[in-house]
Amino acid sequence: MFMPMYDVTIQATYCDIPADDFTLMIRGGSGSGNYTAGTYIDIQSGSAPDGMVFDKWTGQIANVENINQSSTRIYMPTSNATVVATFKDIDSPESSSGGGGG
């Protein structure tokens, strides 16, 4: 490349850098979509199958506020993420509310 023998005008054009949007996949519930990193997203488990109750969120849960609540929030990370609502049998020992023995 060389400089011509006449005046040249060069103009720079700038554009906004797009926000970092990432995909959030919610399996067994709602809240899936594309979100900007650093925002809070409400997530909700779906209805439990017959004879079952919500257990906890699994998957990429580091940014989930409370993995033990069926309705909670996730702080969107700087990568795509998948979170899964899991369910357990109503009769499982973890789902009973205590009670004492003799």
TAFENCOR-V456046 format. One record per residue. N is the residue number from 1. RES is the residue in three letters. SS is DSSP state (H for helix, E for strand, C for the rest). PHI is phi in whole degrees, -180 to 180 (* if undefined). PSI is psi in radians with two decimals (NA if undefined). Layout:
n = {N N}
res = {RES RES}
ss = {SS SS}
phi = {PHI PHI}
psi = {PSI PSI}
This chain:
n = {1 2 3 4 5 6 7 8 9 10 11 12 13 14 15 16 17 18 19 20 21 22 23 24 25 26 27 28 29 30 31 32 33 34 35 36 37 38 39 40 41 42 43 44 45 46 47 48 49 50 51 52 53 54 55 56 57 58 59 60 61 62 63 64 65 66 67 68 69 70 71 72 73 74 75 76 77 78 79 80 81 82 83 84 85 86 87 88 89 90 91 92 93 94 95 96 97 98 99 100 101 102}
res = {MET PHE MET PRO MET TYR ASP VAL THR ILE GLN ALA THR TYR CYS ASP ILE PRO ALA ASP ASP PHE THR LEU MET ILE ARG GLY GLY SER GLY SER GLY ASN TYR THR ALA GLY THR TYR ILE ASP ILE GLN SER GLY SER ALA PRO ASP GLY MET VAL PHE ASP LYS TRP THR GLY GLN ILE ALA ASN VAL GLU ASN ILE ASN GLN SER SER THR ARG ILE TYR MET PRO THR SER ASN ALA THR VAL VAL ALA THR PHE LYS ASP ILE ASP SER PRO GLU SER SER SER GLY GLY GLY GLY GLY}
ss = {C C C C C C C C C C C C C C C C C C C C E E E E E E E C E E C C E E E E C C C E E E E E E C C C C C C E E E E E E E E C C C C E C C C C C C E E E E E C C C C C E E E E E E E E E C C C H H H C C C C C C C}
phi = {* -136 -91 -69 -82 -125 -66 -129 -109 -117 -123 -90 -115 -113 -139 -65 -76 -63 -63 -80 -96 -132 -92 -110 -109 -109 -102 81 -174 -125 130 -62 161 -103 -136 -77 -56 90 -107 -94 -125 -76 -127 -143 -71 -80 -68 -71 -62 -53 81 -130 -133 -59 -106 -168 -89 -129 99 -86 -104 -56 -105 -82 -61 -145 -69 -97 -107 -69 -120 -153 -131 -126 -88 -65 -78 -91 -162 -66 -143 -126 -125 -122 -81 -115 -129 -134 -62 -59 -83 -70 -58 -67 -92 -80 -101 98 102 -117 -100 -83}
psi = {2.51 2.86 2.21 2.93 0.09 2.88 2.49 2.39 2.26 2.33 2.25 2.43 2.25 2.64 2.75 2.49 2.22 2.58 2.63 1.67 2.42 2.80 2.27 2.13 2.12 2.06 2.26 0.40 -2.83 2.74 -0.05 2.59 -3.03 2.24 2.69 2.34 2.45 0.11 2.74 2.38 2.29 2.33 2.61 2.31 2.75 -3.08 2.41 2.51 2.79 2.34 0.14 2.83 2.80 2.40 -1.18 2.95 2.42 3.11 -2.41 1.45 0.10 -0.55 0.19 2.26 -0.82 1.84 -0.22 0.01 2.35 -0.43 2.02 -2.90 2.73 2.42 2.02 2.13 3.12 0.70 2.90 2.62 2.60 2.25 2.41 2.23 2.23 2.71 2.73 2.80 2.47 -0.58 -0.01 2.61 -0.58 -0.41 -0.12 2.70 0.57 -2.45 2.71 2.84 -3.02 NA}
